[in-house]
């Protein structure tokens, strides 16, 4: 889509009239107070840590162990390169390959850690009260699990790239479609169904929408193999717009906003464990996107963008999001075909995209070829220019390690102070919990950091007190990420040898002064 071109051409009076009629304006993100985020259970003391009398909290402490940053991909929850197995088209375009081979070739790409699938509502439901997932959906989950990865997904309520209406057939006689005003500017889409949107506000639609969320959540809310689910939003692909059309199907803007706020609240009620991800789409269609984004953050859910080069409003929202909120960046890559590279002073279009994904501090980046998805197309670029993708795969998201470990004893009680560093490009999207344990199970102490820590700059220190007589050597230090009340085991992002479960066995570091 070329929204930028159209916006430049739009008259000033049209833009001013839209701004004047907006009932819920966009936030000034840089100064918006979203509070302190989720509350840490068993909060650890996080400083200060004076060492000397009269204020000695950790007397006679000394650095006993250090770690250095990993140079490998770290496959943790809340981060990673995400390969798309389906984008705007459904069924999948597998070419001459079987669906199973097509899927496995994509999912097994070593530099991707997450898998994304999206399809249309009408493709998973044909009757009330029952979901019927296509075989490709089931295979995606099965193959992804075999490779130790997780799935993220979206169900598109409407899709301009699909020839049929997005609603299931049982709704078509109950909910009318309303033609949109305007014309598709790029000229390459012209479908018999026309460009129409349903009356989302009608009771029949609302009932079916609520049932859809309840059925999906019953199966996938908190599912161990699901990374996140995209929020259902208004319009094309569920992104929150029907650009470039100037109308919406509602009687007025107030009804549009109230309807989508109610529909978003339905989703919040259903998706209590799995992160719900809302697109930062500017409210071109006047359907309340700004309020949906605010409610996303206040409920400790996540944000996404479907572009990295179009609207500066999206860049502002992602750049000034609270530290505990993850950001998903979707931006289609080119193939390795010399005609597709769009080289500028030796920089390919993909490298340009990747640099800007890092600039916004993203947790995820989409690995996909727009309307042209296949492992061959992805690898045709990577085989020629591996460095940009390899760099991003090793910087995306948060990369936490216990950089310093101090040992001390106070009034006969031993303890450790852990100095945590984040070598990634984003802060921790939730609450980090630390645990010190012994192999025999006799020692186990744990507690949590404040939400969003450690950040990408500086050191976050936290103190763990041990039972009297405990020797810190040989204890295991492990970490978990808590998001919406669900805990995910983490692997430390350090070069030092880790245990099979991703924990670090503590030992003196040779060479520490």
Buried (B, 14 or more C-beta within 10 A) or exposed (E): BEBEEBBEEEEEEEEEEBEEEBBBEBBEBEEEEBEEBBEBEEEBBBBEBEBEEEEBBBBEBEBBBBBEBBEEBBBBBBBBBBBBBBBBBBEBEBEEBEBBEBBBBBBBBEBBBBBBBBBBBBBBBEEEEEBEBBEBBEBBBEBBBEBEBBBBBBBBBBBBBBEBBBBBEBBBEBBEBBEBEBEBBEEEEEEEEEBBBBBBBBEBBBEBBBBBBEBBBEEBBEBEBBBBBBBBBBBBBBBBBBBBBBBBBBEEBBBBBBBBBBBBEBBBEBBBBBBBBBBBBBBBBBBBBBBBBBBBBEBBBBBBBBBBEBBEBBBBBBBBBBBBBBBBBBBBBBBBEEEBBEEEEEEBBBBBBBBBBBEBBBBBBBBBBBEBBBBEBBBBBBEEBEEBBEBBBBBBBBBBBBBBBBBBBBEEEBBBBBBBBBBBBBBBBBBBBBBBBBEEEEBEBBBBBBBBBBBBEEBBBBBBBBEEEBEBEEBBBBBBBBBBEBEBEBBBBBEBEBBEEBBBBBBEBEEEE
